[in-house]
Amino acid sequence: MEISNPRRVLAVSRPDHGLLDLVKDLTGTTPTLTVDTIAGSTHNYSIKTSYYTASIPIWLDEIVEPDVWSTEFLAPEGREVLTVLGGFIVCFRKPLNEEGLEEIKTLMKNVGEVVKEGCGYSWDGVCLAVAMPQSTTPWLEKSFEDWEDLCQEFGFEFVDFEAKGRNEYSEPMGIERLKQALETNDWAGNDDDLDPTSALEELGLGEDDDDEGSLGFGIDLSEMEEEMKGMKQAIYGGGMGLEDNENAEDDDDEVEKLQAMMLKMQAVRDMGADLPEAERKRLAAKTVSEIMKTL
């Protein structure tokens, strides 16, 4: 399957922190610059897997003042850009000292805020923080685990550009891990084209419901409970022979799936209670769509 209009990647770094080198190693080609800065440039990354092919546009940007950058992206005109993004890459050179480390933290903190506040709770893209090699010595020594914890704090997966081979779990490291993370991401962007209201109506679920007796998806809680009771009674209520055991196990699995579905809808309803109406409806439509795929 070819994805004709995929979501984009926004790749950012401070000036001279190796973003061009990263993009070159990732894509195999060097971005063409028409000006002295990479900010505003676009470079495509071709992905071909057993399931899909796509040419993913990578938008490049340099961040001098992270707080100003995040404020601009969270403005109404900046939010329009965020709706077409499927991934964020933060690139930085390994720091020489604690001061440099604080600059990296500030960078990730501000980009992380854009992801959280601008893309919304239901956004399902990939966020990666890539540490580039440092040519100046000595540099600040930090273990992989320390970097991993630091990046996770701001919502990013840590990738060490210099790492090679596989880790103890046989997972690829370095640039190969970066490629794997991008290849396994969803670039189709169906959720971006999804009208939450119409999607719920097409599924016959109506709008979100504030009634305590509802799961918030037009589904009555008591009706769901009665259905589960009936299924359990059918399974456990009467005697059964040995030849019925296999069928009973299958029915038991269906009950567990139904219970899991109820718990998921209730959890999403609770988590979405404080969200704006439009974001709550989008989250509801996405959840229902995911559940319908498993039925």
Phi and psi in degrees as a GROMACS rama.xvg file:
@    title "Ramachandran Plot"
@    xaxis  label "Phi"
@    yaxis  label "Psi"
@TYPE xy
-101.679  129.374  GLU-2
-91.6154  109.048  ILE-3
-78.7677  -31.0859  SER-4
-132.71  72.3055  ASN-5
-73.5631  161.25  PRO-6
-67.3103  164.214  ARG-7
-103.568  165.526  ARG-8
-110.232  135.52  VAL-9
-106.407  114.168  LEU-10
-110.47  125.063  ALA-11
-131.266  158.019  VAL-12
-163.518  168.186  SER-13
-74.6787  159.954  ARG-14
-56.0556  138.699  PRO-15
61.3196  37.3165  ASP-16
-111.587  20.7683  HIS-17
89.2988  15.0777  GLY-18
-64.6785  -39.2652  LEU-19
-62.9154  -42.5276  LEU-20
-62.8662  -39.2443  ASP-21
-63.3945  -47.8363  LEU-22
-64.428  -37.1509  VAL-23
-63.279  -45.8851  LYS-24
-68.9496  -32.4461  ASP-25
-71.5068  -46.4116  LEU-26
-96.5612  -20.34  THR-27
89.5078  -4.75552  GLY-28
-134.81  156.112  THR-29
-93.4061  131.759  THR-30
-59.705  141.207  PRO-31
-89.0124  123.77  THR-32
-106.042  132.213  LEU-33
-97.7406  -11.7208  THR-34
-131.382  -177.005  VAL-35
-79.4098  -5.41718  ASP-36
-123.058  153.753  THR-37
-84.0048  -11.6674  ILE-38
-59.1331  129.955  ALA-39
89.253  -2.77917  GLY-40
-82.4337  157.283  SER-41
-130.624  137.985  THR-42
-140.015  136.506  HIS-43
-92.3085  143.849  ASN-44
-119.488  116.329  TYR-45
-87.3433  127.525  SER-46
-117.582  131.342  ILE-47
-137.012  112.922  LYS-48
-121.111  -176.651  THR-49
-69.6076  -16.2153  SER-50
-108.398  -28.2791  TYR-51
-160.143  163.689  TYR-52
-128.405  146.026  THR-53
-161.111  151.124  ALA-54
-111.17  103.419  SER-55
-89.1736  118.174  ILE-56
-70.5368  129.101  PRO-57
-106.852  115.069  ILE-58
-87.2723  128.469  TRP-59
-104.457  140.187  LEU-60
-148.905  144.935  ASP-61
-107.019  135.191  GLU-62
-113.677  116.403  ILE-63
-93.1671  -46.6922  VAL-64
-119.944  98.0997  GLU-65
-56.1787  -39.3946  PRO-66
-67.1474  -38.8489  ASP-67
-66.7814  -42.3429  VAL-68
-59.8651  -46.5935  TRP-69
-66.7022  -37.5751  SER-70
-61.3649  -42.1651  THR-71
-66.2323  -38.96  GLU-72
-72.7948  -25.7542  PHE-73
-89.003  -2.79275  LEU-74
-70.8832  158.959  ALA-75
-51.8893  -42.5148  PRO-76
-69.2638  -30.2812  GLU-77
-74.1826  -31.9554  GLY-78
-64.0102  -27.0891  ARG-79
-63.4261  -35.5033  GLU-80
-67.2977  -39.275  VAL-81
-63.9715  -26.6305  LEU-82
-66.3932  -18.518  THR-83
-105.398  8.81681  VAL-84
-91.1366  139.276  LEU-85
-117.907  -2.0038  GLY-86
-165.582  151.656  GLY-87
-125.486  136.276  PHE-88
-125.292  122.529  ILE-89
-105.801  121.941  VAL-90
-110.846  135.492  CYS-91
-151.894  149.037  PHE-92
-81.4697  143.989  ARG-93
-57.6697  133.28  LYS-94
-73.8474  155.651  PRO-95
-84.0512  -28.9583  LEU-96
-153.498  -177.032  ASN-97
-64.4787  -32.6576  GLU-98
-62.9418  -42.6773  GLU-99
-65.5116  -34.621  GLY-100
-65.0099  -39.8028  LEU-101
-64.1249  -35.4417  GLU-102
-64.9083  -37.862  GLU-103
-66.4675  -42.3685  ILE-104
-60.4581  -43.2994  LYS-105
-63.081  -40.5494  THR-106
-61.7643  -51.1724  LEU-107
-65.6588  -36.5892  MET-108
-59.9198  -46.0474  LYS-109
-71.8022  -39.6966  ASN-110
-66.9075  -39.4784  VAL-111
-61.0402  -37.1336  GLY-112
-65.1696  -37.5043  GLU-113
-64.1762  -41.6762  VAL-114
-62.2797  -49.3695  VAL-115
-68.9865  -49.9673  LYS-116
-85.0164  -32.78  GLU-117
-86.7703  -39.976  GLY-118
-85.8336  -28.6923  CYS-119
93.6605  165.622  GLY-120
-63.0002  -36.1728  TYR-121
-83.1582  -0.861914  SER-122
-64.9166  137.039  TRP-123
-123.923  34.5899  ASP-124
-85.5025  -169.665  GLY-125
-115.312  139.204  VAL-126
-124.754  119.737  CYS-127
-128.372  138.473  LEU-128
-115.925  118.447  ALA-129
-111.865  120.698  VAL-130
-90.6976  120.109  ALA-131
-92.3176  156.195  MET-132
-64.7189  150.468  PRO-133
-109.613  122.54  GLN-134
-83.333  -24.2207  SER-135
-83.5062  138.401  THR-136
-122.978  151.822  THR-137
-80.9618  154.176  PRO-138
-112.759  171.727  TRP-139
-72.6146  122.001  LEU-140
-83.7526  125.948  GLU-141
-141.634  139.379  LYS-142
-73.9858  162.9  SER-143
-59.0145  -41.1928  PHE-144
-63.8192  -38.4103  GLU-145
-65.6427  -43.1799  ASP-146
-63.6096  -40.7597  TRP-147
-61.3807  -45.7229  GLU-148
-64.3069  -41.3645  ASP-149
-62.0652  -47.6838  LEU-150
-67.8686  -38.4046  CYS-151
-62.1904  -31.2146  GLN-152
-58.7916  -31.4342  GLU-153
-103.898  7.61826  PHE-154
92.1476  20.1293  GLY-155
-120.108  148.437  PHE-156
-88.088  131.537  GLU-157
-83.1299  134.157  PHE-158
-129.283  122.8  VAL-159
-90.9144  111.298  ASP-160
-56.3687  -33.6306  PHE-161
-80.9417  -14.0135  GLU-162
-67.8531  145.203  ALA-163
-128.037  162.147  LYS-164
71.9612  -144.42  GLY-165
-128.813  155.006  ARG-166
-85.3776  -170.321  ASN-167
-67.7597  -14.3735  GLU-168
-99.3663  12.8542  TYR-169
64.7115  24.9002  SER-170
-93.5699  140.844  GLU-171
-64.0571  151.366  PRO-172
-123.269  168.829  MET-173
66.2644  -142.643  GLY-174
-62.1719  -29.687  ILE-175
-68.6519  -34.2691  GLU-176
-68.1861  -38.9113  ARG-177
-59.9413  -45.2556  LEU-178
-63.2378  -42.2784  LYS-179
-62.6275  -43.1608  GLN-180
-62.7139  -38.5139  ALA-181
-72.2203  -38.6666  LEU-182
-67.0208  -32.4463  GLU-183
-88.612  0.22045  THR-184
-79.4428  158.49  ASN-185
-89.8767  112.194  ASP-186
-103.303  -5.43057  TRP-187
-66.1766  -31.2332  ALA-188
70.5486  29.6921  GLY-189
-60.6584  -35.081  ASN-190
-67.2835  -29.1993  ASP-191
-69.0933  -29.8165  ASP-192
-91.8394  1.40842  ASP-193
-84.9995  124.182  LEU-194
-87.3521  109.837  ASP-195
-55.7841  -42.3895  PRO-196
-65.859  -48.8586  THR-197
-66.9395  -34.1068  SER-198
-63.7535  -43.1613  ALA-199
-66.9947  -38.4299  LEU-200
-65.6697  -39.865  GLU-201
-64.0802  -31.3104  GLU-202
-82.6969  -2.01987  LEU-203
71.6471  26.5348  GLY-204
-106.519  -10.4155  LEU-205
69.055  -167.155  GLY-206
-86.0828  169.619  GLU-207
-59.4373  144.517  ASP-208
-123.894  130.845  ASP-209
-88.8051  -0.878618  ASP-210
-62.3678  132.261  ASP-211
-63.7251  -22.748  GLU-212
-86.3239  9.76759  GLY-213
-120.808  152.436  SER-214
-82.3677  -0.792342  LEU-215
89.2921  7.66357  GLY-216
-126.315  25.0299  PHE-217
74.5983  16.2469  GLY-218
-114.443  123.62  ILE-219
-77.8607  128.145  ASP-220
-61.8251  -43.0581  LEU-221
-64.6488  -36.3926  SER-222
-64.5131  -40.8295  GLU-223
-63.8981  -41.9584  MET-224
-64.8434  -41.2701  GLU-225
-62.2714  -38.8915  GLU-226
-64.3462  -40.486  GLU-227
-67.754  -39.5904  MET-228
-60.4389  -42.1569  LYS-229
-63.3598  -40.9386  GLY-230
-66.151  -41.6368  MET-231
-66.0978  -40.4138  LYS-232
-64.4017  -37.4455  GLN-233
-65.3097  -31.4606  ALA-234
-82.4058  -46.9256  ILE-235
-103.769  -12.1438  TYR-236
-67.7185  -36.0879  GLY-237
-116.508  168.006  GLY-238
-72.2773  157.241  GLY-239
-146.741  148.214  MET-240
-82.7388  174.185  GLY-241
-61.3901  -32.357  LEU-242
-69.2533  -14.2055  GLU-243
-91.8308  -5.48797  ASP-244
-59.9509  -43.8155  ASN-245
-63.4398  -43.6351  GLU-246
-64.5284  -35.9086  ASN-247
-64.8349  -40.3651  ALA-248
-62.8953  -39.8254  GLU-249
-63.231  -43.0896  ASP-250
-65.0885  -37.6765  ASP-251
-62.072  -39.1747  ASP-252
-61.1347  -39.5781  ASP-253
-64.9196  -38.2084  GLU-254
-63.0137  -44.581  VAL-255
-62.6559  -38.8732  GLU-256
-63.6234  -41.4441  LYS-257
-64.4792  -41.2722  LEU-258
-63.9023  -42.9456  GLN-259
-62.7553  -38.4744  ALA-260
-64.4213  -42.7917  MET-261
-61.4073  -45.5547  MET-262
-62.4464  -39.8539  LEU-263
-65.3887  -44.0885  LYS-264
-65.7024  -39.0906  MET-265
-65.8156  -40.9622  GLN-266
-64.11  -43.3001  ALA-267
-65.7404  -39.395  VAL-268
-59.8983  -44.7886  ARG-269
-65.1254  -43.7067  ASP-270
-67.759  -29.9451  MET-271
-88.4777  1.19163  GLY-272
-60.9375  -34.9392  ALA-273
-96.2982  2.31533  ASP-274
-81.6014  155.384  LEU-275
-59.5995  155.759  PRO-276
-56.8556  -44.6764  GLU-277
-63.1288  -41.3696  ALA-278
-69.5446  -35.9207  GLU-279
-65.3451  -40.962  ARG-280
-66.76  -39.0458  LYS-281
-63.8138  -41.8735  ARG-282
-64.5628  -40.1287  LEU-283
-64.0079  -45.6571  ALA-284
-62.4307  -40.8183  ALA-285
-64.9405  -42.4278  LYS-286
-64.6082  -46.2833  THR-287
-62.0807  -40.2572  VAL-288
-61.4563  -41.7799  SER-289
-65.2186  -40.69  GLU-290
-65.9429  -41.6781  ILE-291
-61.2552  -31.202  MET-292
-67.0707  -24.2822  LYS-293
-91.2121  -8.24994  THR-294
